[in-house]
Amino acid sequence: MDKRKLIFDMDSDADNLLALAYALRSPELEVLGVVTGHGFYQPETAAAGVNALLSEMGVELPVIAGAQRPLMRANMEKVLERPVPGKVMDTAAWDWMYQTLKASEEKVTICLLGTATNLMHMLHKYPDAAEKIEKILFAGGAFRFGTVTASACHKVYFDAEGMQFLMHAGVPFYVATVDVTSGYEGGTDVAAFMEKLGGVWGDVAAKAAPAVPATRVLRAPLAMVSLTHPELFGYGHYKCNVELHGALTYGMTVIYRNGFDGVIELENGEKVRVEVAEKDKNVWDMKEFDRQQVMAIVTERIGGVTKNGGAA
């Protein structure tokens, strides 16, 4: 059986580490490497967390720290209350991603568990990289409620302009929003889930970046199940944009589920709604799924992992 090849672009909160572990424990998948980016933590911190997980599981993979700041919004360091990093114009992460894509005989799926910054830098520098990407699976975005503001998911908010560009870059874009993967306003606490799993997960949790409210609910591992059990998931094809100007809604992902694309005024003064054209539909939105069934698959695959990746 041919394995689906993956590149992870992520930060290292415990939820994302669990998602990476799921991929590593899935015989249907082959992880080629990991790049890390900015968010609640700097990419070097994220890379250290990923390497700690890989060490616990006895896995060797390339792990490359990427972009330290968003494409355009220079004041994000004030939002995060951290020192201004040095300006990063290029990193080995973008070159590594491109070289890995070009070297693969099959197209590669990008598991995007963080911001869009690294991918947009790569696509800007190497436009032909898009031809080697099967799809982007983005575990993030929010259509009903946010994680860092009332309306925005942190993975979009920290580089909203980059995400808007990426959603319209012409690469098949599949989104598993926090609305769906978290079980809506409820959800499963990540720390409690890791404690229940046992095995190495206590050590991994201790080495992961400190949890913040936005990252305390289990989400990303459930999105990964769509790569191994696609029959359990459905999608709708829609137009989607990122809100870039609203004082209260900056970073919100706006989906055109009603099929209308604004209002125009005709010459006779009549105002009519314009339907979304098929060519403008740019995302595949994951529908609600059987959370209990998917949680059972996640638990079975990554539960009881002992030191160096063995099973308890």
N, C-alpha and C positions, 0 to 999 in steps of 0.2 A: 504493500500500500504506500503510495506517495504521500509524504508528509507535507502539510501546508507550512511554508517557511514564513517566519515572523521576525520583524524588528520591533523592539519595544522603545518607545519614546515616553519617558515617565519621570515623576519625582519618586521619593522613597517613603511616603507614608505607608503605614502597615497595610492598608487596603490594597494599594498598588503592589506591594511585595507579595501579598497573597495571590493576586492576579498573575504575576510572573511565575510564582511557584506552581499555579495550576497549569500554565502552559508547559513548564518544564516536566511536569508529571503526566502529561498527556501524550500517548504514543502517536496520536494523529498529527502532532505539531512539532516543529523544529525551530527553536529560537536561535537566530544567528548572532544576536548581540543586543546591547542596550545602550541608548544614549539618554542622558539626563538633562533637565533644563531647570529654569528658574520657576519660582512659585512662592509658596510659603517658606521654602528653603532654597539655598543656592545650589547650583548643579553639582558642586564638589561634595556637599553634604549628602545630596541624593545618591551620588555615585558610591559614596562610602556605605550607605545603607544597602544598596544593591549588592555590593561586594560582600557585605556581611552575610546576606542571605545566601549567596552563591557558595560562600565558604561553608556555611552550615549544611548545605545540601550536597557538598562535594562536587560542584559543577564549575567548570571553567568557561567563561565567555568574555568577549570584549565588552568593556564598560567604559564609555567615553563621556566626560562632562561636556555639556554644550553651552548654549547661550545663557548669559547672566542677566539679561534684561530684555524687555519686549521690543518689538520692531520699532514702535513709534512713540509710545507713551512714556516719556522720560521721567515723569514724576512718580512712577510706581514705587520707587524706593521710599518715598515719603509715606505712602499708604502703608507699606510694610514696616516702617520705622527701623530701617537698617541702613548702614553706611552705603554711600553711592559706590558701586563697583567701578573698576576701570572699564573703559569703553571696549567692548569686544567686537571687532569687525569680522573675525573668522575664528573658527575652532576646528580641531581635527574631527569633531563629531559629524559635520556636514560632509567632509571628504570621505570619512569612513562609511557613512550611509550610502553615498553615491557609489563608491567602489564596490560595496557589498551587493547593492542592487544590480549593478552591471555584471558582476561575477556570477550571479545566480542564473541557472538555466531556466528556472521557473519564475513567474512573477511572485512578488513578496507582499504579504499583508503587513501594514503598519499598525501596530497596536498603540494608539495615542492615548496615554493616561495622564497627560499633562498639557502644557500650553502648545500652541501651534508654531512657536518661534523657530525651533530647529528645522522643522520641515519646510517652512517658508524660506529660510535662508538657503537650504539645500536646493529647493526648486528654483530659486532666483539665480543661484550660481550654476546649477546644472538642470536646465529645463527638460532635457531628455530623460531625466530620472523618472518623470511621471509615467513613461511608457513601461517601466518595470514594476510599478506598484499595482497589485491586483485590486486592493481597496484599502482605505483607511477605516479602521474601527475605532471610533472615538467614544470612550467611556466618560461622558461628561455632557455639559449643556443642561439647560433647564427650561422647560416650557410652562411649568406651573408654579414653582417656587425656587428660590436660590439657595446657595450655600454660603456665600460670602456677603451678599446683600439680599434684600427681599426678593430680587428678581434675577440675579445673576449667579451662575456657577463659577467657582473660583478658577477652574481650568480655562474658562473663556475670559473672565474678567481680567486676569493677569496679562493677557495679550489679546484684547478684543479685536483690534485691527488685524493682527496676524490671523486670527480665526476666521474673520470675514473673508480675507484673501484666500485662505486655504479651502474654505467651503466652496469657493468658486474657481478653484484651480483646475477643474476638469478631471480630477481623480475621483473614482467612485467613493462616496463618503457615507459611511454608515454610522449612525449616532445612537448610542444607548444612554438616554438622558438620566439624570439623577432622579427624576420623577418616577421613572419606571424601575430602575435597578435598586433604588433604596427602599422600595415598598411604600412610596409616597412619603407622607410626613412621619411615618413610623420608621421601621427598619431594624436591622440587627447591629448591635454594638460590636465594633471590630475587636476591641480588647477582650470582651467576654467570649467572642467566637474563637479567638486564638487560644484563650485559656482552655476552652472546651476541647479544642483539637488536640492539645497536649503535644507530645513529641518535642521537636525543636522550637515550637512556636513561642514558648515563653522567652527563650534566648533571642529569637528574632525580634519580638516585640520590644525587648529591652534595648536593642541596638538600632531600631528604626527611629526616624526623626520623631520628635515629640508630637503627639496628637494635638490637633486644634479642632474646634467644633465642626468645621467643614469636612474633616477627614475621619470622623469617628464612626461613621455608618458604613457598613459593608455594601459596596457597589460594584467595583471593577471586576472582581472574580466572576460575578454572575454574567457580566457581558462576555467574558472569555468563553463561557459555555456555548455561546452561539457559534463558535468556531469548530467545536467538536460535536455538537448536537444541533445542527441547523434546523432539523425538523421540528424542534420545540419552539421556534421563534418565527414571528411574522413581522413584516415591515410595510410601511406606507411610504409612497414616493411623493415628496413635497418640495416646494420652494422654502428656503430658510435664509434669514439674514441675521446679522448681529447688530444690535442697537448700539450706535457709537456716539450719540449726541444727547440722550436724555439725562437730565440731572438725577432722576430716580431710577432709571432703567439701563444705564450704561452697562454693557456686557451681557445683556439679556439676549437669549436666542429666540428669535421670533419666527414662528412657523405658520405658513399660510394654509391651515387645514381646511378652511372654508372655500378654498379654491379661487378667492378673489384677490386681485393685485392692485387695489386702489380704485379711485374714482376719477373719471375725466368728465369734462363739460363739453358737450357737443355744440356745433355752431348755432343751433336753435335755443341754446341755454339749458337744454336737458342734461341732467347729470346721471351718468350710468356707471355701473361697476364693471371693471375689466377682469376677465378671467385669467388665471395664471396659465401661461403657455407651457406646453409639455417641455420645450427646450429649456425653460427656466427652473424646472424642478431639479434641485441640486443635492438633496440629501435623501437617504433612506432611513426613516425613523422607526426604531424598534417599538413594536406594540407590547402591551402587557402580556406577561407570560406566567406560567405556573411556577410561582416563586418557591413553593415547598419542594417541588420536583427538582428544580435547578439547584437549590441549596443542598439537596441530598447528593447531587452529582459532585458539587464542589467539595463537600465534606468527605465523600468517599475518596476522592483523588488526592487531597492534600492532608487529610487527617492522619495522625499517627506517624508522620515522617520523623525518623530518628536521625541522629548525627550522620552527616555525609550522604543523606538522601535515602537511606534504607527505610523499610516499612516496619512499624512496630508489630 
